[in-house]
């Protein structure tokens, strides 16, 4: 029986080779009559193991079926970081728009086309080509067999004319590792954001707070496009909480004025949150109000775009409503609106104000959610409740809700911002106000008001200039040590920020928070410097001093009205 199977297998191989040779010659016939293409290939045909005769897989066909076939020589690439001062025309002054900045597929190609354009990808087969036959699995009607179908190794190896034709990909590296199809219809880019830090606290303030090393963010981004106008964006994150799916959305961008984004994404809450990505922050973390009360990431549907050559941009969407969520707890949805204007863009008379951003945000909706966040801190991104013990040891805490509190009732937040980029000097300022309903019994709601603001100037003492905080920053001369000598300083940025957050006093009188342990206000000052060794590497140096309206618990029988945090953070982002 084994000998018979082997003879059948050998005979099958011979027939397969003859079939491949005949198919190749038929395809090459028109080319021999005219001009031969510069490069082409015939891939080796591999049979899926479960499609072999007698349960034995045949050997791959010989790829060198025709001596006239020429080898495919990829176009040489010169992957270099973007040259100093180069800004894609359509991205001038635009922020991160809820992405990781340099991870935005739209960012790498300088903006969405206005419309029209050619659809050059190979998307369909002619009738003559279709007659050449289906793949063996398709002819047999084999289903997904528990896989995601086209992701299956066996499905990929089983080629037929109902499949998209395989083409070689171009590999390059600049702001990430990028694989692109020759017609640039398809793209896959990988990015990595790694942050490692040391947080130190004076001995007199330790207790709940501990001096320690920590990894606030480890993120892997998989972004790109699947045809010219459809982009995808996926980010996996491990930070202050557990490993989770940070972002997962699809953007339909047929016109730069109207783009549709669907999935889990950043809500358009404020300029600091929405237009500045975590890898491009000025201080190691955002201001105290934004860090605690932003809409954070939610699942929803959003429309965004730009008008008047980038002078006006907007984002508006409908979202589930629960902060930092993967679902919803009621049928009501929250509405977000974000507007940003650059009224003096390209003005020659007011050139110093070319990159002045003025705008505002508003969002709100009815809530019936578990409490998020459970505590307010001065130095971290918003986290899930089950991570509060970790966060409280890293970041000073000034308010923690009682364990029986939930979100119930209306929530509203509104704000305005100014972001000014002028040569090496930049300024960011925001104000926010609003209210939210809370409950201790799930029936009666107490509305608590909130306010907060901050101002943050910063300056590049080594002379670098930016028009937005995206891809910050390419130093004029990278830092390096060669033959024992320092070849350049890198880029140095100094900054200072004063930020406040105030919660209504009824948070105490309504039984939501214990007034003997916590404060309803915080004033936070950050002073620091950022050292950009090169385009990919950044080191933060920061001192954060916090003052609270009343003493807060710092440990067992230990209270204080001030805290000091000494911060050293290392970052690699590509």
C-alpha positions in Angstrom: 0.0 0.0 0.0 2.8 2.4 0.9 4.6 1.7 -2.5 1.3 2.4 -4.3 0.8 5.7 -2.5 4.3 6.7 -3.4 3.8 5.9 -7.1 0.5 7.9 -7.1 2.3 10.8 -5.4 5.2 10.8 -7.9 2.7 10.7 -10.8 0.8 13.6 -9.3 4.0 15.7 -9.0 4.8 15.1 -12.7 1.3 16.2 -13.7 1.5 19.2 -11.5 4.9 20.3 -13.0 3.5 19.9 -16.5 0.4 21.9 -15.6 2.6 24.7 -14.1 4.8 24.8 -17.1 1.9 25.0 -19.5 0.2 27.7 -17.4 3.4 29.7 -17.3 4.0 29.6 -21.0 0.4 30.6 -21.7 0.7 33.6 -19.4 4.1 34.6 -21.0 2.9 34.3 -24.6 1.6 37.9 -25.0 4.8 39.2 -23.3 7.1 37.4 -25.8 5.3 39.1 -28.6 5.8 42.5 -27.1 7.9 44.2 -24.5 8.9 42.1 -21.6 8.2 43.5 -18.1 11.2 44.5 -16.0 10.5 42.0 -13.2 8.1 39.3 -12.5 7.9 36.0 -10.6 6.0 32.8 -10.5 5.7 31.6 -6.9 6.2 28.0 -6.1 3.0 26.1 -5.7 2.6 24.4 -2.3 -0.2 22.0 -1.6 -1.9 22.1 1.8 -1.2 18.9 3.8 -4.8 18.0 4.1 -5.1 18.2 0.3 -2.4 15.6 -0.5 -3.2 12.3 -2.1 -3.0 9.5 0.4 -2.6 11.9 3.2 1.0 12.8 2.1 1.9 16.3 1.1 3.6 16.6 -2.3 6.9 18.5 -2.8 6.8 22.2 -3.8 7.0 22.7 -7.6 10.2 24.0 -9.0 10.0 27.8 -9.2 12.5 27.9 -12.1 10.0 26.7 -14.7 11.1 29.0 -17.5 14.7 30.2 -18.1 13.4 33.5 -19.5 11.9 34.5 -16.2 13.9 37.3 -14.6 14.5 37.6 -10.9 12.5 40.2 -9.0 14.8 42.9 -7.8 13.2 45.2 -5.1 13.6 48.9 -5.5 16.4 50.1 -3.2 15.2 52.0 -0.2 16.9 54.7 1.8 15.0 54.6 5.2 15.9 57.8 7.0 14.1 59.8 9.6 12.3 62.9 8.3 14.7 65.7 7.5 14.8 68.6 10.0 12.0 71.1 9.6 10.1 69.0 7.0 6.3 69.1 7.6 3.8 67.4 5.3 1.6 70.2 3.9 -1.7 68.9 5.1 -0.5 68.2 8.6 0.8 71.6 9.5 -0.3 72.5 13.0 -2.6 69.5 13.3 -2.4 67.4 16.4 -2.4 63.7 17.1 -6.2 63.5 16.6 -6.6 60.8 19.2 -3.8 58.6 17.9 -0.2 58.0 19.0 1.0 60.9 16.9 3.7 59.3 14.7 1.6 56.1 14.7 -1.2 57.7 12.7 -1.4 56.2 9.2 -2.7 59.6 7.9 0.4 61.2 9.5 2.9 59.2 7.4 1.4 60.1 4.1 0.8 63.8 4.8 -3.0 63.8 5.0 -6.1 62.3 3.3 -6.6 63.2 -0.3 -9.5 65.5 -1.0 -11.3 62.8 -2.9 -11.2 61.2 -6.3 -7.9 59.5 -7.0 -7.3 56.3 -8.8 -8.0 52.8 -7.3 -4.9 51.0 -8.5 -5.0 47.8 -6.5 -5.7 44.5 -8.1 -9.2 43.8 -6.7 -11.0 41.6 -9.2 -10.4 38.9 -11.8 -11.6 38.9 -15.4 -13.8 36.1 -16.6 -11.0 34.5 -18.5 -8.8 34.5 -15.4 -11.6 33.1 -13.3 -11.9 30.1 -15.6 -8.4 29.1 -14.6 -10.0 27.7 -11.5 -10.5 28.0 -7.8 -8.1 27.0 -5.1 -8.4 23.4 -4.0 -10.0 24.3 -0.7 -12.5 26.5 -2.4 -13.4 23.8 -4.9 -14.0 21.4 -2.0 -16.0 23.9 -0.1 -13.9 23.7 3.1 -15.0 26.1 5.7 -13.1 28.2 8.3 -12.6 25.1 10.5 -12.4 27.2 13.7 -10.0 29.8 12.4 -10.5 33.4 11.1 -10.5 31.9 7.6 -8.0 34.0 5.6 -5.7 34.1 8.6 -5.3 30.3 8.4 -1.9 29.0 7.3 -3.6 26.3 5.2 -5.9 28.8 3.6 -3.1 31.2 2.7 -1.1 28.4 1.1 -4.0 27.2 -1.0 -4.0 29.7 -3.9 -6.6 30.1 -6.5 -8.1 32.7 -8.8 -10.7 33.7 -6.2 -7.8 34.9 -4.1 -6.1 38.3 -4.1 -2.9 38.0 -6.1 0.3 37.8 -4.0 2.7 40.6 -4.6 6.1 41.4 -3.0 6.1 44.0 -0.2 8.5 47.0 0.2 10.1 47.2 3.6 11.3 50.5 5.1 12.0 52.1 8.4 11.7 55.7 9.5 9.1 56.4 12.2 8.2 52.7 12.4 8.8 49.4 10.6 6.7 49.6 7.5 5.6 47.1 4.9 3.9 48.5 1.8 2.5 46.9 -1.4 4.0 48.2 -4.7 0.9 50.1 -5.5 0.8 51.5 -1.9 -2.8 50.4 -1.5 -1.9 48.2 1.5 0.3 49.1 4.4 1.3 47.6 7.7 3.4 49.5 10.2 4.7 48.4 13.6 5.5 50.9 16.3 6.9 50.5 19.9 6.5 52.8 22.8 8.6 51.8 25.9 8.7 53.9 29.0 10.8 53.0 32.1 11.0 55.3 35.1 12.1 55.9 38.7 9.8 57.7 41.1 11.2 59.0 44.3 9.5 60.4 47.4 11.0 62.0 50.5 11.1 59.6 53.5 8.7 61.8 55.5 6.0 61.3 52.8 6.4 57.5 52.3 3.9 55.0 53.6 1.3 54.5 50.9 3.8 56.1 48.5 6.9 54.1 47.7 10.1 55.0 45.9 10.2 52.5 43.1 11.0 51.6 39.5 8.0 51.2 37.2 7.0 50.7 33.6 4.1 53.2 33.0 3.6 52.2 29.4 4.6 49.4 27.1 2.7 49.7 23.9 2.7 47.9 20.5 1.0 49.6 17.6 -0.1 47.9 14.4 -1.4 50.4 12.0 -1.8 50.9 8.3 -4.4 50.8 5.5 -6.3 48.2 3.7 -6.8 49.9 0.3 -6.1 53.6 -0.2 -8.9 55.2 1.8 -9.5 52.7 4.6 -7.1 52.8 7.6 -6.9 50.5 10.7 -5.3 51.2 14.0 -4.7 48.7 16.8 -2.7 49.3 20.0 -1.9 46.8 22.8 -0.9 48.3 26.1 0.5 47.3 29.5 0.8 50.2 31.9 -0.9 51.3 35.1 -3.4 48.5 34.7 -3.4 45.0 33.1 -2.5 44.2 29.5 -5.4 45.2 27.3 -6.5 46.4 23.9 -5.9 50.1 24.2 -7.2 51.1 20.7 -8.9 49.2 17.9 -10.6 51.3 15.3 -11.1 51.7 11.5 -11.1 55.0 9.7 -12.8 55.6 6.4 -11.1 58.5 4.8 -12.4 59.2 1.4 -12.3 63.0 1.9 -10.2 64.9 4.4 -13.2 67.0 5.3 -15.3 64.1 6.4 -13.7 61.0 7.9 -15.5 58.3 9.8 -13.9 56.4 12.6 -15.5 53.4 14.4 -14.2 51.3 17.3 -12.5 51.9 20.6 -10.6 55.1 20.5 -9.7 58.3 22.4 -12.7 60.6 23.0 -12.1 64.1 21.7 -12.0 65.5 25.3 -9.4 68.3 25.3 -6.4 69.5 23.3 -4.0 68.1 25.9 -5.7 64.7 25.8 -6.8 64.4 22.2 -4.1 66.3 20.2 -1.0 65.3 22.2 -0.1 61.6 22.3 1.5 59.9 25.3 4.9 59.7 23.7 4.9 63.4 23.0 3.8 64.7 26.5 5.6 67.8 27.8 5.7 66.6 31.4 5.7 62.9 32.1 2.0 62.9 32.7 -1.0 65.2 31.8 -2.4 67.9 34.1 -4.4 66.8 37.2 -7.9 67.6 35.8 -7.3 65.9 32.4 -5.6 62.9 34.0 -8.5 62.2 36.3 -11.6 63.4 34.4 -11.0 63.0 30.7 -13.5 60.8 28.8 -10.5 58.5 28.2 -11.0 55.7 25.7 -14.4 54.4 24.8 -16.2 52.5 22.0 -18.2 54.6 19.6 -18.5 56.3 16.2 -16.8 59.6 15.4 -16.6 62.0 12.4 -13.5 64.2 12.1 -12.0 66.4 9.4 -10.5 69.7 8.4 -11.6 72.7 6.4 -10.1 75.9 5.0 -6.7 74.4 4.3 -6.3 73.2 7.9 -7.5 76.4 9.6 -10.5 74.7 11.2 -10.6 71.1 12.4 -13.3 69.2 14.3 -14.2 65.9 15.8 -17.6 64.9 17.0 -18.9 61.5 18.0 -21.3 59.4 20.0 -19.8 57.0 22.6 -20.9 54.5 25.2 -20.2 57.0 28.0 -18.4 54.9 30.6 -14.7 56.1 31.0 -12.0 53.7 30.0 -14.6 51.1 29.1 -15.1 48.1 26.8 -18.9 48.3 26.9 -21.8 50.2 28.3 -24.1 49.9 31.3 -27.1 51.7 30.0 -28.7 52.5 26.6 -28.0 56.2 26.8 -25.0 57.5 24.9 -22.6 60.4 25.3 -22.1 63.1 22.7 -18.6 64.7 22.2 -17.7 67.8 20.2 -14.2 69.2 19.7 -13.3 72.3 17.6 -9.9 73.7 16.9 -9.0 76.7 14.8 -5.8 78.2 13.5 -7.1 81.6 12.4 -3.7 83.0 11.4 -2.3 80.0 9.6 -0.1 81.2 6.7 -0.7 84.8 7.6 2.3 87.0 6.6 1.1 90.0 8.6 0.8 88.0 11.8 3.5 85.4 11.2 4.2 84.9 14.9 0.6 83.7 15.3 0.6 81.2 12.4 0.5 78.3 14.7 -1.8 79.7 17.4 -4.6 77.1 18.2 -7.8 78.3 19.7 -10.6 75.9 20.5 -13.1 74.3 22.8 -14.8 71.1 23.8 -18.1 69.9 25.2 -19.4 66.5 26.1 -22.1 64.9 28.2 -24.8 62.3 28.7 -26.7 60.3 31.2 -24.7 57.8 33.3 -25.5 54.6 35.2 -22.0 53.2 35.5 -19.6 51.7 38.0 -17.3 54.4 39.4 -14.4 55.4 37.1 -12.0 56.5 38.4 -12.4 55.5 42.1 -9.6 57.9 43.2 -8.1 61.2 42.0 -4.3 61.3 41.7 -1.7 63.9 40.7 0.7 62.0 38.5 -0.8 59.2 36.4 -3.0 58.3 33.6 -6.6 57.2 34.4 -6.7 53.6 35.5 -9.2 50.8 36.3 -10.4 50.5 39.9 -8.6 47.2 40.4 -5.3 49.0 39.8 -5.8 51.7 42.5 -3.4 50.0 45.0 -0.6 50.1 42.5 -1.3 53.6 41.4 -1.6 54.9 45.0 1.9 53.7 45.7 3.2 55.6 42.6 1.1 58.8 42.5 -0.1 61.1 45.4 -3.8 60.5 46.0 -5.9 63.4 47.3 -9.5 62.0 47.0 -11.0 58.4 47.1 -14.7 57.7 47.0 -16.4 55.4 49.4 -16.8 51.9 48.2 -20.6 52.1 47.8 -20.5 55.0 45.3 -21.5 54.7 41.6 -22.1 57.1 38.8 -25.8 58.0 38.4 -27.3 61.0 36.6 -26.1 63.5 34.1 -22.5 64.3 33.3 -21.4 67.4 31.5 -17.9 68.8 30.8 -16.9 71.9 28.8 -13.6 73.6 28.2 -11.5 76.0 26.2 -7.8 75.9 25.2 -5.0 77.8 23.7 -1.9 76.2 22.2 0.7 78.5 20.7 3.8 77.4 18.8 6.3 80.1 17.9 9.8 79.1 16.9 11.4 77.5 20.0 8.9 78.9 22.5 5.5 77.2 23.0 2.6 77.7 25.4 -0.3 75.5 26.3 -3.3 76.5 28.6 -6.7 75.0 29.2 -9.8 75.5 31.4 -12.4 73.0 32.2 -15.7 72.9 34.2 -18.7 70.7 34.6 -20.6 68.4 36.9 -21.5 64.7 37.4 -24.1 62.7 39.2 -23.1 60.2 41.9 -25.1 57.8 44.1 -24.6 55.8 47.2 -27.8 53.6 46.9 -28.2 53.3 43.1 -31.5 55.3 43.3 -30.9 58.9 44.4 -28.3 61.1 42.6 -26.1 63.9 43.9 -24.7 66.3 41.3 -21.1 67.3 42.1 -19.4 70.3 40.2 -15.8 70.2 39.0 -13.4 72.9 37.8 -9.8 72.9 36.8 -7.2 74.7 34.7 -3.5 74.8 33.9 -0.9 76.8 32.1 2.3 75.4 30.7 5.1 77.2 28.9 8.1 75.3 27.4 11.1 76.2 25.4 13.8 74.4 23.3 17.1 75.8 24.5 19.0 74.0 21.7 16.9 75.9 19.0 14.6 73.3 17.7 11.2 74.5 16.4 7.9 72.7 16.2 4.4 73.6 14.9 2.6 70.9 17.0 3.4 68.2 19.5 3.6 65.3 17.1 6.9 63.6 16.2 8.6 65.6 18.9 11.4 66.2 18.2 14.2 65.7 15.7 17.3 67.2 17.3 19.5 69.5 15.2 22.4 67.3 16.2 21.9 63.9 17.8 23.7 63.1 21.0 26.4 60.4 20.5 29.8 59.5 21.8 32.4 58.5 19.2 36.0 57.7 20.1 35.4 59.1 23.5 34.1 62.4 22.3 30.5 63.8 22.5 29.4 64.6 18.9 26.3 66.6 19.7 24.0 67.8 22.6 20.7 66.3 21.3 17.7 68.5 21.9 16.9 70.1 25.3 13.5 71.3 26.3 12.6 73.1 29.6 9.1 73.4 30.9 6.9 74.5 33.9 3.2 73.8 34.6 0.8 75.0 37.2 -2.5 73.0 37.4 -5.5 72.9 39.7 -8.5 70.7 40.2 -11.5 71.5 42.5 -14.4 69.2 43.5 -17.6 70.6 45.0 -17.8 70.4 48.8 -21.1 68.5 48.6 -18.9 65.5 47.8 -18.3 65.4 51.6 -21.8 66.4 52.8 -23.6 63.8 50.7 -21.5 60.9 52.0 -19.6 60.2 48.8 -16.1 60.9 50.3 -14.7 60.8 53.9 -13.7 64.4 54.8 -11.4 63.1 57.5 -9.1 61.4 55.0 -9.3 63.4 51.8 -9.2 66.8 50.1 -11.5 68.2 47.5 -8.8 70.4 45.8 -5.3 70.1 44.6 -2.7 72.5 43.2 0.1 70.8 41.3 3.4 72.4 40.0 5.7 70.6 37.6 9.2 71.9 36.7 11.4 69.8 34.5 13.5 69.3 31.4 13.4 66.8 28.5 16.4 65.5 26.8 16.0 64.2 23.3 19.1 62.1 22.5 17.7 61.5 19.0 14.4 61.2 17.1 13.5 58.0 19.0 14.9 58.4 22.5 13.8 60.8 25.2 14.6 61.3 28.9 12.3 63.2 31.3 13.5 65.0 34.4 10.7 66.3 36.5 9.9 67.6 40.0 6.3 67.7 41.0 5.1 69.5 44.1 1.4 69.1 45.1 -0.6 71.0 47.7 -4.0 70.0 49.0 -6.9 71.9 50.5 -6.8 69.8 53.6 -4.5 67.1 55.0 -4.8 63.7 53.1 -3.8 60.3 54.3 -0.3 59.2 53.3 -0.2 56.0 55.4 -1.4 54.6 58.7 -1.9 57.5 61.1 0.1 59.6 58.7 -1.3 62.8 57.1 0.1 65.6 55.0 -0.9 68.6 53.0 2.0 68.5 50.5 3.8 65.9 48.5 7.0 65.9 46.4 7.7 63.6 43.5 11.1 63.3 41.9 10.7 61.8 38.5 13.2 60.2 36.0 11.7 58.6 32.9 13.4 56.9 29.9 11.5 56.5 26.7 12.0 54.9 23.3 9.3 55.5 20.6 9.5 54.4 17.0 
